[in-house]
Amino acid sequence: MPPSVNYPQRLILDPKFVVWLKNECPNNSCVISQLLKINQSSKYHKKEHIIMCEEDYEQIVKEDVIKDKDILKGCIYSMSFREFGLSDEVIELIGKKDIFTKRILLGILLTDEPPYKSIILTNEKIEDYSEKPIFDKIKDLSVKGWEESITIISNFYRIFFHEKELSDKAKKLDLEFKAVEDIASWATFQPEIAKKDGIEYHRKIGSNIIYKFNGEDFVCLDCGSEILAAKVAHPIHDGPFPLSGSGKCHYEEAPYCPKCEEKPSFHGSPITTK
């Protein structure tokens, strides 16, 4: 069973990237295998972490780029705008947009759920996306060409492999973790706690990076580093419109290992009051 991994971004593939990956990418079978493991091990979006706009997916299937028995088919989830609960009127408006804008809008909608960031992987010109007026307004969406995309996939796979090693180590310790109740769903740190032989252990729910209490501080069980805290701002959406607010924030101190984990982003998930 693969580990449950909290990847830093959702991945959106456009058709030209998929065609390049299938036909021109060096060592493409290895890259496709990595994508499959990433997609199947996502903590929040198991088998739905790597996606395509439904319209794009239907196009590559029609063009026979992806066949029924292709491993690549298991790497991609075809996503419809209706899955976001949008009204028929909004769906109709989106349908009138060009395909680049549709992909950007899909990426924007994805930033409203964990991990709150997304990347479009493309073999098109980056300017086809970046020159769209809507693109500059979104800080948590980016577009990468094929060279950077391969690096991103490789980095994600390293995260997967590291989490697998940590998962195996945690199983050997035989720790029984229990989630802490009454933690807000928007909180960056969703803790689980285990106790064994008088020692307390903490970790994020679903994570394999464990913090051990040494009597004074928490240290990383894997590397021994002292656990640090990062300040995270959660914008409060208390305005009259969706995603709008008065500018107020709630601040959280989120723990992390400086060697084994990325520092939590200052920009936390929003708090909806209505």
N, C-alpha and C positions, 0 to 999 in steps of 0.2 A: 504493500500500500504506500503511495507516494506521500511525502510530508505535506503539511498544509502551510503554504508559503504566502506571505504578504508582500507581493511584488509592488514596486514603487509607482508603476503606471499601468493603465490598460493599454493594449496595443490595437490599433485599427489598421488593417491592411487595405490598400487600394488595389484594383485589378492589375495595373502595370507592375506593381511590386510582386504580386503573386505569380504573374507570367514570368518575370525575371527570375524569381526564386525557383520556379519549376524547371526552366529551360536554360538559364545562363549562370546561375549562382555557382561559384566554385564549391565543391564538397556539399552540394545541396541536400543530399540525403542526411548528412550529419546535422545541418541546420534545421531541417524539417523535423528530425527526431527530437531536437532540443525544444522546438516550438510545441510539439506534442506533450512533452513532459511539463512544460510551463503551463500549458492550457489545462492539463489534468490536475495540477497540484495547487491551483490558485485558492487561497484561503476564502475569499469572498465570492469568487465567480468560477467555481469548478466547472470546467469544460466550456466556459463562456468568457474567459479572460481575453482571448484574442478574437477579434470580431471583424466582420465586414458589414457595410451597409447592405441591407437586403437586396436593393437594386443592383449593387455591384456583384454580390454573390450569385444572383440569378444569371447575370451576364457571363461570368466565367464558367458556370455550369453549362449554360447554353452553348458556349464556344468550346466545350469539351476540354477546358483547361484542367478541371478537376473531375475525376471519374469516381464511380461509386466505391471502388476498393482502394482508392488512393489514401495513403497515410495522411496526406495534407488535408484531407476532408475532416479528419479528427482534430486538426489544429485550429479550425475556424468555426466560429458561431455566427450565423446569419441573423442580424438584428434588425427588427422593424421599429419604426418610430412609435408605433402603437403600444409597444411594450413600456413606454414611459407614461402611459395614461393621459396622453394628449387628446384634446378635443378634436372632433372631425374637422372643425374650421381650421385649426392649427395644422393638422395633417395635410389639409388641402393646400394651405399656404406653402408648406415645406415642399410639397410635390411640384410646385411651380419654380423652385429654385434650381440653379445649375448643380451638377453633380459634385463639384468641389465644395460649394457652399453646404450641400447636404452632409458631406463627410465632416465638415467643420462643425455643423450643428449637432451631429451625432457625438462628436468629441466633447462638445460643450455640455451636452446632457449627461454624459458619463462622469463629468467632474462633480456631479451632485451626489455621488455615492462612492464608497471606498474603492480605490485608494485616492480618489478626488483629483487625479491627474491622468491625462491620456496623451498618447503619441500616435500620430499618423505616419506609417511607414510607406514610403512611396518610391517609385522610379519615374515619376513625373518631374517637371520642374518645380522646385520649391516655391517659386514665385506664383505658380498657379493657385497656391493656397495663401501665401503670406500677403499677397496684394489684395485679397478680399477685405473690404472695410471691417467686417465683423471680426476678423482674425486678431487684429491688434488689441481688441478689448478683453481678450481672455488670457490670463497669465498662466493657467494650468494646462494649456493645450499647446503642443509643439508639433512640428513636422520635420522628419528626417529623411534624407536620401538613402540610397541602398547601402553605401559604405558605413555610415553611422548606424544604420538599422542593424547590420550584422554585428556590430560591436554591442549594441543594446541587447540583442538576443543572446549573445555570448555572456554578457554580464548577468542577465536574468538566469541563465543556466548555472552560472557559478553560485548564485544565491540558492538555487534549487539544490545543488550538490552539497553545499555547506549545510543547509537545513537538514538534508538527509543524514549527514554525519552526526549532527547534533541530536537528531531524533533517535538515532541508534544509541548514542551515549545516554540520553535520558531514559531509554527503555532499560538499560543495564542498571541504572540507579533504582528503578522500580518506584518512582515517586508518584503519588496519587494527588493530582492537582484538583482543586475545587475553585470554581469561579466565585469572585466576590460579588455579592448581591448589591442591588441598588446603585450600580454605576451607570451614569447617563450614556445613552447610545452614541452620543456625539463625542465622547471623551476619546482622546488619542490613546491613552493607556487603559486597556481593559484587562485588569489583573486576574491571575489565578494564583493560589497559594497552596503549597504543600509543606508538610512537616515530617521529618524523619530523624530519629536519634537526637531529638532536641534542637535540630537545626531547621531554620525556616528558609524556604525557597519561594521566589516569585518569578512569574513570567507573564508576558502578554498572552491572552487567550489564543491558542492555536500556534504560538511561536515555540521554537525549540531552543531559543536562547534563554538560559536560566540565570537568575540573579540569586546568589547565595549570601545570606546574612552571616557575617563573620564576628558578630558581637558588637561591632561599632558601625560598620558600613555594609552596603551591598556590593558584592564583587561578581564579575562574570564567571560562571562555573567553567566556561570553555577556555578563556584566556587569562583570567585572574585580574583583569582591569577593574578599577573602581567604577561603579555605575554613576553616571552623571545625570543631570536633569536639564531639560531644554524647555524654555518658555514657549508655550503654544497659545495663540490667540484664536478664539472661536467667535466669529462675527454673529451677532444676534439679529436674526431676521424677524423684526417686529413691525415692518412696514406694511402698507396696504396692498402691495403687489408681491407676487412670488419673487423670492430672492432679494427683496428690498428690506432695508433697515435704517435705523437712525444713526448708525456708525458706532454703536456700543459693542464692546467685546467682553467675553469672559476669558480669563487667563488660567492656564493649567500648567503645572510643572510635570513634564513627561519624562520618565527615566529611560536611559538607553546606554548600551555599551559602546564606548567611543571606537573600539576596534572591530567589533563584530556586527554593529548595526549603523545605519545611517542616522545622523542627528534628525530627530523629528522636525518637520517643517514648522516654521513659525505660523504659517497660515493653516489653522485647523479647520475641521469641518464645521459648518454652520449650525446654529441653534435656532430651531423654528419654534416660535412661541404660539402659533395658531394652529 
